[in-house]
Amino acid sequence: MAQSTPTGSAIVTGAGSGINLSFAKLLLQNGYNVLIADLKLDQDAETLVKQYKTKRGPRAVFVHTDVRDWAQLRHMFIVAEMEFGSVEIVCPGAGVFEPAQSSFWAPPGSKGCVDSPMRNGYASLDINLIHPIYTTQLAIAHFMKHKNACATHRKKHIIQVASIAGEMALLALPLYAIAKRGLISLAQSLAPLDTLGIRVTGIAPGIVKTPIWSQDKLALVDESTDEWVNADRVAKVMFDLVSKDRIQVSAQESVAVHGGTVLELSQSLREVHLYNDPGPLNRPGNTVSHLESANEQILQLVGSEGWKSWKDDRR
């Protein structure tokens, strides 16, 4: 049964499906109002929003949002203020898995690419990196505006949804790796905001089966040997990051949660260190079996006449 008094409120982008939906669901179950910002809702998300429409207890509110647009990101904060008064948790989680239409290996102007040679930028970077930067800026401004709104919330939280890809070199998916590495760096760079009551943290999951895995990307996975990370487990660690000051990462070890804490989650959990980090080790759930095959295909592409003549395909 829904709680009669909400614990607080949150904004989660990309919560129409996948990891962010699991996180939104967990927040609601723990008494938080949640504004879900996405282009659409999958069936489970629609059911969740209907379940938490009540004016009593925690509520879910859907706002159609193109996260590439600053004005629409600003609008979701305006709606959150109207609906909830203020928010304490912001998760700019929306992301794409370097789709073919916005990929390093399909330059602007090439056939099928949505990135125009007439403007600077890539749609995949706009979604995966620029939107979290914009949302983080808006969240900081919102938190400072409402810093005295609720005395029971000692900390405000921003959680970046990075990826283990941000700790790796990915020839086949360089824009994705760049964006996710950027989010790890963003969380760590904003660590001193903790002194102002704003805690910025991050999660770097391994391979999680969500709708961003298109059919061509699934070809990277060997289902007989590779291990998926469960989206609900990722959401649980995300919730721990915004609700605890210490997290148990193994039976023998726990880590303190502070500004800049980034946790890597595959079939095991560890902290990603700012300096001299060993990077992702060969643990189950960390990578896919057919990555080298994808790299070989890219090398063949770059050496082909098709790549050399891509400029001829401009629209």
BAFI-3210 file (N, C-alpha, C; in Angstrom, 3 decimals, decimal comma, padded with zeros to 6 digits):
// residues 315
n [1|2|3|4|5|6|7|8|9|10|11|12|13|14|15|16|17|18|19|20|21|22|23|24|25|26|27|28|29|30|31|32|33|34|35|36|37|38|39|40|41|42|43|44|45|46|47|48|49|50|51|52|53|54|55|56|57|58|59|60|61|62|63|64|65|66|67|68|69|70|71|72|73|74|75|76|77|78|79|80|81|82|83|84|85|86|87|88|89|90|91|92|93|94|95|96|97|98|99|100|101|102|103|104|105|106|107|108|109|110|111|112|113|114|115|116|117|118|119|120|121|122|123|124|125|126|127|128|129|130|131|132|133|134|135|136|137|138|139|140|141|142|143|144|145|146|147|148|149|150|151|152|153|154|155|156|157|158|159|160|161|162|163|164|165|166|167|168|169|170|171|172|173|174|175|176|177|178|179|180|181|182|183|184|185|186|187|188|189|190|191|192|193|194|195|196|197|198|199|200|201|202|203|204|205|206|207|208|209|210|211|212|213|214|215|216|217|218|219|220|221|222|223|224|225|226|227|228|229|230|231|232|233|234|235|236|237|238|239|240|241|242|243|244|245|246|247|248|249|250|251|252|253|254|255|256|257|258|259|260|261|262|263|264|265|266|267|268|269|270|271|272|273|274|275|276|277|278|279|280|281|282|283|284|285|286|287|288|289|290|291|292|293|294|295|296|297|298|299|300|301|302|303|304|305|306|307|308|309|310|311|312|313|314|315]
n.u [000,841|000,466|002,428|001,223|002,406|004,697|008,178|010,025|011,043|011,760|013,503|013,745|015,291|014,733|013,289|011,299|011,750|013,887|016,926|016,510|013,760|013,488|014,803|013,140|010,825|011,703|012,242|009,627|008,434|009,696|008,581|008,978|007,959|007,975|009,094|008,901|010,773|010,741|010,693|008,734|006,660|007,214|005,233|005,343|006,157|003,987|002,023|003,102|002,971|000,193|-000,465|000,586|-000,818|-002,379|-003,443|-002,850|-000,152|003,013|003,626|003,622|004,610|004,393|006,330|006,535|009,551|012,217|015,409|017,534|017,041|017,474|015,438|013,276|014,320|014,584|011,903|010,949|011,836|010,348|007,760|008,066|008,387|005,852|004,255|005,381|006,690|009,498|012,531|014,647|016,311|018,013|018,285|019,870|019,329|018,752|019,714|021,511|022,770|025,058|023,764|023,411|022,652|023,764|026,714|030,248|031,354|029,722|029,872|028,718|026,474|026,813|025,242|022,154|022,750|021,741|022,945|023,729|025,882|025,828|025,754|027,327|027,956|026,691|023,916|023,947|025,899|024,710|022,557|023,743|025,810|025,773|023,154|023,094|024,955|023,667|021,337|022,421|023,449|021,022|019,868|021,588|021,131|018,406|018,492|019,920|018,195|016,079|017,186|016,518|014,115|013,267|013,948|014,496|015,938|019,090|021,046|021,129|020,797|022,531|022,703|024,776|024,378|026,587|028,782|030,400|031,686|032,800|035,201|036,752|038,389|036,838|036,800|034,758|032,636|033,189|032,075|030,180|031,802|033,345|031,355|030,391|032,712|033,049|030,893|031,640|033,875|032,586|031,010|033,066|034,485|032,738|032,715|033,412|031,051|029,675|030,173|028,401|026,055|025,180|025,301|027,062|027,115|027,926|027,023|028,377|027,463|027,902|027,171|023,881|020,722|018,698|016,258|018,001|019,726|020,034|019,286|021,617|023,589|023,197|024,381|026,949|027,040|027,582|025,385|025,725|027,942|028,433|027,406|024,530|023,852|021,512|018,831|017,274|018,991|020,991|019,501|019,013|021,571|021,923|019,920|020,946|023,165|021,993|020,825|022,334|025,264|027,290|028,245|027,962|030,234|031,255|031,412|033,416|034,116|033,316|032,349|032,749|030,267|030,436|030,685|031,435|031,772|031,899|030,526|031,329|029,467|029,099|028,909|029,931|030,815|032,481|034,498|035,201|038,183|039,593|042,296|044,898|043,302|042,563|040,933|038,273|038,216|038,640|035,872|032,759|030,044|031,211|031,989|031,568|031,591|032,117|033,445|035,971|035,603|033,837|035,528|037,356|035,740|035,335|037,937|038,214|036,248|037,232|039,440|038,323|036,925|034,433|034,421|036,315|035,029|032,900|032,038|030,802|028,269|026,649|023,630]
n.v [-001,189|002,274|004,833|007,305|009,767|011,275|010,427|012,039|013,638|012,973|013,279|011,415|010,756|008,986|006,914|005,481|002,896|000,009|000,251|002,706|002,777|000,678|001,895|004,126|002,782|001,592|003,854|004,890|002,797|003,167|005,428|007,858|010,587|010,566|012,060|011,087|011,388|011,117|009,959|008,112|005,601|002,247|-000,782|-001,709|000,604|002,290|000,976|001,337|004,147|004,516|003,090|004,693|007,112|008,304|010,942|010,721|009,789|008,612|009,732|009,134|010,916|011,486|013,107|014,051|014,134|015,319|014,717|015,968|018,584|021,628|023,379|021,661|020,032|021,920|022,456|020,088|020,374|022,578|021,499|019,550|021,176|022,338|020,072|018,714|020,525|020,595|018,805|016,136|014,253|013,674|012,045|011,828|009,710|008,788|007,185|006,056|003,365|003,999|004,109|002,999|005,151|007,367|007,366|006,996|005,706|006,291|008,967|012,446|013,193|010,860|007,920|007,150|008,370|010,458|012,707|015,911|017,377|020,067|021,112|021,238|018,383|015,267|013,138|010,936|011,649|013,969|012,910|011,002|012,338|015,255|015,823|014,752|016,574|019,088|018,557|018,150|020,699|022,135|020,798|021,446|024,198|024,129|022,775|024,610|026,749|025,710|025,070|025,275|024,070|021,643|020,472|017,913|016,591|016,130|015,890|016,575|014,822|013,806|011,425|009,841|007,868|005,925|003,652|000,473|000,556|003,046|002,748|001,453|000,777|001,114|000,248|-000,278|001,165|004,001|006,579|006,007|004,974|007,266|009,063|007,752|007,545|010,223|010,775|009,423|010,955|013,413|012,999|012,528|014,915|016,778|016,283|018,030|019,465|018,230|019,481|021,532|020,328|018,864|015,894|014,217|011,312|008,125|005,332|002,480|000,211|-003,216|-005,359|-004,931|-006,118|-004,307|-002,193|-000,668|-002,320|-003,089|-005,311|-005,748|-005,123|-007,093|-009,206|-009,145|-010,547|-013,626|-015,827|-018,194|-017,995|-015,353|-013,103|-011,505|-008,449|-007,826|-005,549|-004,640|-005,086|-003,244|-000,918|-001,153|-000,709|001,894|003,136|002,721|004,400|006,908|006,896|005,942|006,155|004,404|001,509|-001,947|-003,776|-006,277|-009,425|-008,971|-006,302|-002,822|000,366|003,878|006,255|009,168|012,496|012,143|009,402|006,501|003,537|000,415|-002,098|-005,394|-008,777|-008,538|-006,010|-002,912|-000,062|002,652|004,157|007,470|007,965|005,915|003,671|000,235|-000,497|-002,285|-005,618|-009,036|-010,076|-011,894|-010,605|-008,249|-007,753|-008,471|-011,386|-011,259|-008,934|-008,453|-009,432|-007,548|-005,340|-006,108|-006,042|-003,304|-002,422|-003,559|-002,132|000,523|000,268|-000,064|000,828|001,839|003,271|005,247|006,756|007,983|010,649|011,119|010,320|012,239|013,883]
n.w [000,000|-000,760|000,776|003,063|003,412|001,364|001,053|-000,197|-003,270|-006,748|-009,902|-012,801|-015,737|-018,794|-017,703|-018,840|-019,465|-018,850|-016,844|-015,547|-015,213|-013,381|-011,247|-010,776|-009,992|-007,597|-006,068|-005,807|-004,397|-002,012|-001,066|-002,444|-004,501|-008,055|-010,973|-014,195|-016,989|-020,377|-023,812|-024,353|-022,762|-021,814|-021,571|-018,896|-017,588|-018,103|-016,627|-014,072|-013,740|-013,801|-011,510|-009,506|-009,563|-007,712|-005,509|-002,906|-000,920|-002,400|-005,748|-009,282|-012,095|-015,503|-017,935|-021,160|-022,798|-024,704|-024,281|-025,466|-025,700|-024,202|-023,278|-022,850|-020,864|-018,835|-018,518|-017,299|-014,688|-013,920|-014,015|-012,027|-009,775|-009,699|-009,266|-007,040|-005,395|-004,609|-005,473|-004,368|-005,380|-008,383|-011,417|-014,297|-016,450|-019,052|-022,089|-025,047|-027,101|-028,808|-031,559|-035,026|-036,587|-035,408|-035,015|-034,460|-036,602|-038,697|-040,157|-040,026|-042,610|-043,995|-045,414|-043,948|-041,543|-038,880|-038,001|-038,867|-041,355|-041,295|-038,795|-035,562|-033,640|-032,231|-032,167|-030,430|-028,540|-027,590|-026,194|-024,432|-023,060|-023,146|-022,309|-019,588|-018,490|-018,852|-017,314|-014,810|-014,266|-014,147|-011,986|-009,850|-009,679|-009,012|-006,534|-004,959|-005,005|-003,550|-001,108|001,575|001,745|002,852|005,858|006,692|004,785|004,532|002,562|-000,930|-004,016|-006,958|-009,397|-011,625|-014,486|-015,586|-017,199|-017,443|-019,778|-019,865|-018,670|-020,392|-023,589|-026,632|-029,750|-031,583|-030,569|-029,931|-029,305|-027,378|-025,318|-024,789|-023,862|-021,542|-020,028|-019,632|-017,904|-015,591|-014,937|-014,592|-012,274|-010,411|-010,612|-009,570|-006,909|-004,658|-004,229|-002,279|000,121|000,065|000,469|-001,661|-003,174|-005,558|-007,333|-008,932|-011,047|-012,574|-014,534|-015,672|-018,422|-019,142|-019,801|-021,605|-023,356|-024,992|-026,278|-029,402|-032,191|-033,701|-031,852|-029,953|-031,156|-030,313|-028,016|-026,355|-025,467|-024,124|-022,532|-021,627|-019,014|-017,954|-016,203|-013,704|-014,052|-011,902|-009,794|-010,332|-009,960|-007,226|-006,103|-006,987|-005,493|-002,950|-003,119|-002,980|-000,526|001,567|003,694|003,697|001,904|001,489|-000,290|-000,571|001,201|002,986|002,791|002,914|001,536|001,982|001,203|-000,634|-002,019|-005,425|-005,386|-007,296|-008,364|-009,684|-011,194|-011,831|-011,908|-009,509|-007,079|-006,940|-006,002|-008,164|-008,523|-008,301|-008,889|-010,257|-010,798|-011,251|-013,324|-015,100|-014,172|-015,279|-014,826|-014,454|-016,355|-017,085|-019,727|-023,281|-025,406|-028,158|-028,874|-030,013|-032,567|-033,563|-033,536|-035,496|-037,756|-037,937|-038,532|-041,038|-042,372|-042,264|-043,862|-046,330|-049,563|-049,233|-046,798|-047,375|-049,259|-048,084|-048,007|-050,395|-050,062|-049,013|-048,089]
ca.u [000,000|001,244|002,570|000,366|003,249|005,888|009,495|010,686|010,696|012,889|013,376|014,544|015,113|014,908|012,631|010,239|012,120|015,243|017,494|015,913|012,426|013,677|015,148|011,924|009,940|012,241|012,002|008,198|008,189|010,254|007,853|009,330|007,332|008,931|008,772|009,530|010,955|011,162|009,909|007,576|006,663|006,875|004,020|005,575|006,189|002,604|001,359|003,632|002,415|-001,217|-000,516|000,957|-001,459|-003,155|-003,008|-002,392|001,066|003,937|002,991|004,450|004,137|005,143|006,475|007,169|010,774|013,367|016,493|018,513|016,554|017,619|014,151|012,452|014,905|014,185|010,459|010,662|012,021|009,191|006,641|008,346|008,079|004,393|003,649|005,955|007,301|010,936|013,027|015,881|017,126|017,941|019,039|019,803|019,704|018,443|020,899|021,433|023,965|025,680|023,053|024,040|022,329|024,578|027,868|031,544|031,651|028,790|030,069|027,633|026,351|026,835|023,929|021,493|023,149|020,855|023,771|023,890|027,180|025,611|025,816|028,290|027,355|026,185|022,736|024,280|026,575|023,721|021,751|024,528|026,750|025,341|021,930|023,425|025,600|022,597|020,449|023,179|023,451|019,675|019,644|022,320|020,386|017,172|018,815|020,298|016,963|015,213|018,072|015,895|012,726|012,921|015,050|014,765|016,826|020,412|021,755|020,467|021,575|022,545|023,382|025,087|024,330|027,704|028,844|031,725|032,284|033,562|036,523|037,345|038,597|035,921|036,945|033,473|031,651|033,984|031,274|029,569|032,853|033,679|030,276|030,308|033,890|032,759|029,995|032,449|034,671|031,689|030,696|034,259|034,871|031,805|032,763|033,404|029,702|029,221|030,263|027,225|024,866|024,802|026,174|027,046|027,706|027,699|026,991|028,963|027,092|028,382|026,187|022,522|019,810|017,648|015,869|019,021|020,446|019,429|019,604|023,012|024,431|023,059|025,300|028,213|026,895|027,477|024,446|026,137|029,051|028,349|026,419|023,856|023,620|020,087|018,505|016,794|020,171|021,607|018,649|019,211|022,824|021,653|019,165|021,891|024,015|021,269|020,162|023,252|026,603|028,254|027,670|028,708|030,561|031,514|031,220|034,510|034,477|032,322|032,959|032,030|029,667|030,691|030,678|032,419|031,787|031,386|030,595|031,236|028,631|028,872|028,470|030,518|030,694|033,717|034,588|036,095|039,009|039,970|043,679|045,491|042,278|042,996|040,005|037,449|038,938|037,937|034,822|031,516|029,165|031,979|032,160|030,907|032,559|032,404|033,902|037,105|035,055|033,309|036,686|037,911|034,842|035,606|039,209|037,948|035,473|038,102|040,340|037,561|036,575|033,184|034,726|037,051|034,165|031,641|031,635|029,990|026,907|025,943|022,272]
ca.v [000,000|003,505|005,573|008,491|010,953|010,985|010,590|013,110|013,626|012,725|013,328|010,374|010,727|007,658|005,913|004,805|001,484|-000,350|000,504|003,885|002,367|-000,071|002,867|004,884|001,881|001,434|005,126|004,947|001,805|003,701|006,613|009,066|011,001|010,487|012,583|010,281|012,183|010,225|010,134|007,231|004,613|000,884|-001,254|-001,758|001,984|002,782|000,371|001,979|005,496|004,372|002,609|005,765|008,375|008,806|012,177|010,346|008,989|008,933|009,792|009,116|011,850|011,361|014,305|013,752|014,945|015,036|015,156|016,744|019,965|022,337|023,936|020,573|019,633|022,955|022,295|019,006|020,920|023,443|020,603|018,939|022,174|022,473|018,846|018,225|021,600|020,526|017,440|015,881|013,306|013,837|011,023|011,978|008,353|008,426|006,903|005,187|002,533|004,395|003,480|003,165|006,456|008,407|006,578|007,470|005,056|006,808|010,411|013,307|013,241|009,529|007,318|006,660|009,119|011,580|013,854|016,744|018,049|021,509|021,543|020,499|017,533|013,934|012,853|010,004|012,398|014,877|012,139|010,279|013,173|016,649|015,880|014,697|017,831|020,089|018,212|018,384|022,149|022,516|020,230|022,246|025,448|023,807|022,460|025,831|027,541|025,097|024,451|025,274|023,637|020,499|020,289|016,499|016,073|016,735|015,907|016,430|013,818|013,633|010,165|009,674|006,474|005,696|002,268|-000,116|000,981|004,252|002,365|000,591|001,309|000,388|000,670|-000,371|002,081|005,022|007,677|005,496|004,923|008,658|009,642|007,122|007,982|011,598|010,797|009,063|012,143|014,460|012,687|012,711|016,329|017,560|015,780|019,068|019,984|017,574|020,453|022,398|019,504|018,237|014,737|013,689|009,971|007,462|003,887|002,020|-001,202|-004,037|-005,533|-005,021|-006,327|-003,288|-001,917|-000,018|-003,360|-003,411|-006,664|-005,834|-005,116|-008,397|-010,138|-009,108|-011,356|-015,078|-016,129|-019,403|-017,707|-014,005|-013,007|-010,212|-007,861|-007,587|-004,125|-004,356|-005,041|-001,934|000,077|-001,266|-000,025|003,322|003,613|002,766|005,581|008,130|006,733|005,436|006,733|003,308|000,405|-003,208|-004,211|-007,711|-009,923|-008,486|-004,909|-001,790|001,629|005,084|007,000|010,602|013,122|011,562|007,935|005,795|002,098|-000,479|-003,245|-006,497|-009,800|-008,100|-004,566|-002,304|001,378|003,142|005,170|008,621|007,798|004,568|002,628|-000,890|-000,739|-003,487|-006,882|-010,066|-010,655|-012,136|-009,454|-007,051|-007,503|-009,419|-012,308|-011,035|-007,565|-008,453|-009,614|-006,240|-004,489|-006,543|-005,528|-001,876|-002,288|-003,866|-001,012|001,689|-000,006|-000,304|001,988|002,405|004,297|006,341|007,551|008,307|012,015|011,118|009,914|013,326|014,162]
ca.w [000,000|-000,845|002,016|003,074|003,332|000,558|001,660|-000,929|-004,687|-007,638|-011,359|-013,445|-017,182|-019,363|-016,860|-019,572|-019,600|-018,459|-015,523|-014,924|-014,774|-012,135|-010,207|-010,471|-009,251|-006,245|-005,379|-005,472|-003,338|-000,776|-000,659|-003,187|-005,742|-009,161|-012,291|-015,236|-018,203|-021,458|-025,029|-024,270|-021,692|-022,206|-020,894|-017,452|-017,101|-018,124|-015,466|-012,867|-013,638|-013,430|-010,127|-008,581|-009,944|-006,588|-004,843|-001,571|-000,973|-003,487|-007,062|-010,490|-013,113|-016,748|-018,757|-022,442|-022,814|-025,558|-023,404|-026,231|-025,749|-022,930|-022,843|-022,329|-019,583|-017,874|-018,289|-016,355|-013,342|-013,652|-013,701|-010,729|-008,740|-009,642|-008,756|-005,786|-004,621|-004,864|-005,560|-003,620|-006,153|-009,834|-012,139|-015,759|-016,835|-020,435|-022,879|-026,217|-027,208|-030,078|-032,675|-036,333|-037,166|-034,777|-034,611|-034,944|-037,874|-039,712|-039,987|-040,497|-044,052|-044,599|-045,603|-042,742|-040,343|-038,548|-037,629|-040,055|-041,511|-041,199|-037,398|-034,757|-032,624|-032,515|-031,361|-029,358|-027,480|-026,997|-025,243|-023,423|-022,316|-022,990|-021,485|-018,157|-018,084|-018,731|-016,201|-013,578|-014,053|-013,709|-010,660|-008,868|-009,514|-008,291|-005,141|-004,242|-004,879|-002,538|-000,115|002,900|001,574|003,707|006,807|006,946|003,758|004,744|001,298|-002,223|-004,743|-008,402|-009,683|-013,042|-014,940|-016,500|-017,679|-017,433|-021,046|-019,596|-018,153|-021,413|-024,930|-027,499|-031,140|-032,271|-029,963|-029,233|-028,766|-026,146|-024,303|-024,454|-023,060|-020,229|-019,281|-019,237|-016,750|-014,427|-014,628|-014,092|-010,877|-009,588|-010,634|-008,757|-005,530|-003,612|-003,953|-001,051|001,219|-000,044|000,670|-002,930|-003,367|-006,921|-007,372|-010,207|-011,147|-013,833|-014,656|-016,769|-019,494|-018,608|-020,931|-021,640|-024,751|-025,820|-027,009|-030,690|-032,631|-034,130|-030,657|-029,290|-031,814|-029,573|-026,803|-026,410|-024,378|-023,413|-021,605|-021,049|-017,943|-017,860|-014,883|-013,543|-013,944|-010,552|-008,916|-010,573|-009,302|-005,772|-005,768|-007,183|-004,337|-001,833|-003,288|-002,588|000,767|002,586|003,797|003,542|001,137|001,541|-001,646|-000,494|002,568|003,838|002,556|002,646|001,124|002,370|000,096|-000,525|-003,322|-006,325|-005,344|-008,469|-008,131|-010,840|-010,840|-012,769|-010,958|-008,249|-006,879|-006,455|-006,192|-009,210|-007,876|-009,114|-009,345|-010,283|-010,772|-012,085|-014,427|-014,928|-014,273|-016,044|-013,985|-015,182|-016,488|-017,401|-021,157|-024,188|-025,993|-029,574|-029,077|-030,939|-033,913|-033,971|-033,821|-036,777|-038,788|-038,072|-039,236|-042,443|-042,898|-042,437|-044,977|-047,553|-050,387|-048,709|-045,804|-047,997|-050,128|-047,390|-048,284|-051,594|-049,711|-048,317|-048,567]
c.u [000,882|001,285|001,741|001,163|004,502|007,176|010,230|010,286|011,949|012,502|014,287|014,272|015,386|014,216|011,422|010,516|013,472|015,638|016,767|014,469|012,516|013,995|013,924|010,965|010,401|012,055|010,545|007,866|008,704|009,691|008,174|008,344|008,388|008,349|009,592|009,576|011,506|010,317|008,654|007,742|006,435|005,697|004,188|005,580|004,791|001,835|001,799|003,029|000,945|-001,354|-000,284|000,404|-002,152|-002,572|-002,551|-001,160|001,950|003,253|004,041|003,808|005,016|005,146|007,212|008,358|011,772|014,573|017,594|018,205|016,632|016,272|013,261|013,002|014,528|012,703|010,174|010,892|010,857|007,982|006,843|008,047|006,572|003,752|004,084|006,511|008,795|011,325|014,350|016,847|016,914|018,843|018,874|020,231|019,467|019,717|020,592|022,774|024,638|025,012|023,707|023,787|023,056|025,791|029,144|031,831|030,617|028,833|028,901|027,638|026,373|025,433|023,376|021,813|022,208|021,630|024,109|025,289|027,066|025,621|026,863|027,546|026,901|024,987|023,075|025,015|025,624|022,903|022,608|025,418|026,235|024,090|022,217|024,133|024,553|021,746|021,138|023,245|022,095|019,384|020,347|021,586|019,100|017,453|019,165|019,097|016,106|016,019|017,476|014,467|012,332|014,099|015,409|015,716|018,170|021,184|020,777|021,382|021,409|023,307|023,528|025,071|025,401|027,649|030,269|032,462|033,125|034,934|037,315|037,643|037,759|036,023|035,599|032,472|032,350|033,162|030,598|030,592|033,235|032,638|030,264|031,542|033,690|031,866|030,711|033,256|033,809|031,359|031,892|034,675|033,999|031,764|032,718|032,033|029,100|029,225|029,095|025,930|024,359|025,785|025,991|027,798|027,423|027,678|027,533|028,651|027,840|027,282|024,809|021,566|018,633|017,302|016,933|019,847|019,668|019,910|021,068|023,956|024,355|023,964|026,671|028,229|026,852|026,635|024,874|027,228|028,941|027,217|025,853|023,794|022,142|019,793|018,021|017,956|020,908|020,823|018,829|020,486|022,658|020,904|020,055|022,760|023,318|020,625|021,088|024,569|027,691|027,541|028,577|028,971|030,932|031,286|032,254|034,707|033,259|033,055|032,097|031,493|029,870|030,571|031,772|032,505|031,162|031,588|030,415|030,484|028,535|028,283|029,108|030,440|032,013|033,670|035,570|036,878|039,412|041,363|044,098|044,457|042,696|042,114|039,230|038,265|038,086|036,944|033,581|030,638|029,871|032,046|031,459|031,962|033,008|032,865|035,058|036,647|034,502|034,445|037,291|037,054|035,075|036,911|039,049|037,185|036,364|039,040|039,641|037,304|035,299|033,435|035,398|036,145|032,886|031,149|030,712|028,528|026,105|024,593|022,236]
c.v [001,248|004,215|006,844|009,774|010,626|011,262|011,785|013,002|013,512|012,980|012,251|010,429|009,312|006,561|005,288|003,334|001,266|-000,040|001,635|003,638|001,594|000,870|003,678|004,047|001,733|002,705|005,231|003,989|002,270|005,079|007,896|009,330|010,921|011,114|011,777|011,100|011,286|010,547|009,270|006,278|003,231|000,420|-001,274|-000,351|002,596|002,258|001,042|003,362|005,448|003,964|003,727|007,127|009,048|010,088|011,908|009,473|009,379|008,835|009,693|010,039|011,704|012,682|013,915|014,697|014,421|015,596|015,917|018,233|020,598|022,827|022,853|020,041|020,637|022,807|021,195|019,460|021,829|022,598|019,961|019,906|022,336|021,271|018,509|019,327|021,675|019,060|017,327|014,969|013,571|012,797|011,237|010,680|007,975|008,203|006,036|004,492|002,753|003,717|003,802|004,547|007,616|007,733|007,213|006,930|005,348|008,329|011,224|013,420|011,887|008,930|006,774|007,421|010,296|012,835|014,655|017,334|019,558|022,010|020,707|019,628|016,197|013,691|011,937|010,700|013,386|014,165|011,614|011,162|014,595|016,749|015,685|015,954|018,914|019,817|018,432|019,864|022,622|022,002|021,046|023,545|025,221|023,552|023,715|026,741|027,035|024,516|024,415|024,738|022,533|020,176|018,828|015,898|016,773|016,861|015,880|015,558|013,936|012,340|010,001|008,190|006,304|004,253|001,768|000,222|002,237|003,998|001,574|001,386|000,468|000,908|000,698|000,676|003,238|006,159|007,264|005,479|006,319|009,248|009,061|007,432|009,416|011,685|010,383|010,272|013,259|014,234|012,955|014,175|017,179|017,107|016,879|019,681|019,343|018,551|021,430|021,610|018,854|017,104|014,179|012,366|009,341|005,959|003,505|000,538|-001,892|-004,194|-005,840|-005,118|-005,371|-003,008|-001,216|-001,027|-003,716|-004,781|-006,799|-005,840|-006,454|-009,444|-010,161|-010,104|-012,836|-015,500|-017,356|-019,124|-016,340|-013,934|-011,588|-009,767|-007,488|-006,111|-003,757|-004,276|-003,712|-000,852|000,046|-000,546|001,492|003,898|003,688|004,026|006,864|008,022|006,289|006,202|005,667|002,145|-000,811|-003,677|-005,690|-008,141|-009,344|-006,973|-004,022|-000,521|002,783|005,771|008,480|011,198|012,539|010,055|007,375|004,305|001,340|-001,733|-004,209|-007,624|-009,572|-006,579|-004,025|-000,809|001,694|004,311|006,273|008,455|006,330|003,455|001,484|-001,128|-002,016|-004,748|-007,895|-010,790|-010,916|-010,884|-008,191|-006,737|-008,588|-010,200|-011,918|-009,612|-007,502|-008,647|-008,302|-005,286|-004,831|-006,041|-004,037|-001,658|-002,585|-002,721|000,182|001,495|-000,174|000,980|002,647|003,489|005,495|007,274|008,000|009,705|012,086|010,786|011,023|013,592|015,537]
c.w [000,000|000,493|001,944|002,959|002,539|001,312|001,078|-002,379|-005,535|-009,084|-011,924|-014,943|-017,694|-018,594|-017,529|-019,773|-018,937|-017,025|-014,820|-014,491|-013,467|-010,977|-009,794|-009,627|-007,802|-005,433|-004,933|-004,334|-001,985|-000,431|-001,388|-004,320|-006,841|-010,414|-013,302|-016,509|-019,301|-022,685|-025,011|-023,100|-022,275|-021,351|-019,375|-016,859|-017,084|-016,918|-014,172|-012,670|-013,231|-011,963|-009,128|-009,009|-008,768|-006,004|-003,417|-001,700|-002,143|-004,842|-008,161|-011,516|-014,344|-017,496|-020,034|-022,630|-023,823|-024,826|-024,146|-026,201|-024,361|-022,403|-022,256|-021,011|-018,501|-017,518|-017,278|-014,918|-012,952|-013,267|-012,332|-009,591|-008,579|-008,957|-007,331|-004,885|-004,857|-004,972|-004,816|-004,383|-007,630|-010,479|-013,640|-016,449|-018,280|-021,229|-024,083|-026,383|-028,568|-031,265|-034,011|-036,924|-036,504|-034,151|-035,149|-036,338|-038,952|-039,612|-040,518|-042,018|-044,707|-044,601|-044,288|-041,484|-040,113|-038,168|-038,884|-040,139|-041,382|-039,757|-036,663|-033,761|-033,164|-031,602|-030,192|-028,216|-026,816|-025,924|-024,098|-022,566|-022,082|-022,125|-019,997|-017,645|-017,871|-017,481|-014,863|-013,256|-013,522|-012,305|-009,583|-008,607|-008,720|-006,811|-004,349|-004,041|-003,730|-001,375|001,286|002,867|002,532|004,613|007,025|005,918|003,853|003,449|000,125|-003,077|-006,254|-008,658|-011,190|-013,400|-016,021|-016,986|-017,511|-018,729|-020,875|-019,006|-019,188|-022,685|-025,890|-028,926|-031,848|-031,795|-029,246|-028,644|-027,458|-025,021|-023,839|-023,515|-021,653|-019,380|-018,798|-018,016|-015,473|-013,980|-014,067|-012,626|-009,973|-009,522|-009,724|-007,302|-004,476|-003,329|-002,712|000,120|001,215|000,138|-000,595|-003,214|-004,778|-006,926|-008,735|-010,080|-012,521|-014,006|-015,787|-017,802|-018,899|-019,787|-020,826|-023,101|-025,597|-026,608|-028,284|-031,141|-033,050|-032,931|-029,919|-029,920|-031,134|-028,415|-027,133|-025,205|-023,563|-022,379|-020,928|-020,033|-017,881|-016,403|-014,805|-013,304|-012,544|-009,560|-009,091|-009,842|-007,789|-005,345|-005,959|-005,981|-003,100|-001,907|-002,849|-001,207|001,894|002,574|003,703|002,862|001,234|000,119|-001,708|000,948|003,519|003,775|002,354|002,249|001,609|001,123|000,349|-001,913|-004,189|-006,277|-006,624|-008,221|-009,436|-010,413|-012,009|-011,933|-009,596|-008,213|-006,356|-006,715|-007,314|-008,624|-008,844|-009,700|-009,282|-010,172|-011,693|-013,295|-014,217|-015,133|-015,027|-015,150|-014,830|-015,194|-016,918|-018,889|-021,955|-024,956|-027,401|-029,866|-030,076|-032,380|-034,449|-034,312|-035,182|-037,938|-039,021|-038,834|-040,725|-043,101|-043,208|-043,623|-046,315|-048,321|-049,862|-047,682|-046,454|-048,795|-049,432|-047,684|-049,503|-051,310|-049,061|-048,962|-049,212]
res [m|a|q|s|t|p|t|g|s|a|i|v|t|g|a|g|s|g|i|n|l|s|f|a|k|l|l|l|q|n|g|y|n|v|l|i|a|d|l|k|l|d|q|d|a|e|t|l|v|k|q|y|k|t|k|r|g|p|r|a|v|f|v|h|t|d|v|r|d|w|a|q|l|r|h|m|f|i|v|a|e|m|e|f|g|s|v|e|i|v|c|p|g|a|g|v|f|e|p|a|q|s|s|f|w|a|p|p|g|s|k|g|c|v|d|s|p|m|r|n|g|y|a|s|l|d|i|n|l|i|h|p|i|y|t|t|q|l|a|i|a|h|f|m|k|h|k|n|a|c|a|t|h|r|k|k|h|i|i|q|v|a|s|i|a|g|e|m|a|l|l|a|l|p|l|y|a|i|a|k|r|g|l|i|s|l|a|q|s|l|a|p|l|d|t|l|g|i|r|v|t|g|i|a|p|g|i|v|k|t|p|i|w|s|q|d|k|l|a|l|v|d|e|s|t|d|e|w|v|n|a|d|r|v|a|k|v|m|f|d|l|v|s|k|d|r|i|q|v|s|a|q|e|s|v|a|v|h|g|g|t|v|l|e|l|s|q|s|l|r|e|v|h|l|y|n|d|p|g|p|l|n|r|p|g|n|t|v|s|h|l|e|s|a|n|e|q|i|l|q|l|v|g|s|e|g|w|k|s|w|k|d|d|r|r]
***
